Amino acid sequence: MVGLIETIVKPLVDEPDAVSVEEEVQSRTVVYRLTVSKNDIGKVIGKQGRIARAIRSVVYAAGTRSSKRIQLEIND
């Protein structure tokens, strides 16, 4: 899943080396924390959050096979 998130986000940003994804497994939830450069945060979120919503939709759809709930957080 980390690879999927990186594959989606890296082409969107100007500094792809600054993209990092951390995975935190909790009891019923898997939380992915996406961190990008401060200059690229707007590109990842998009106008009115549309790009962020689209990324979350793809990640949630890919995570339907697991029995755990998937959550994606974008750190600024």
Beta strands, then each sheet from edge to edge (+ up, - down):
strand 1: 20-25
strand 2: 29-35
strand 3: 69-75
sheet 1: 1+ 2- 3-
end
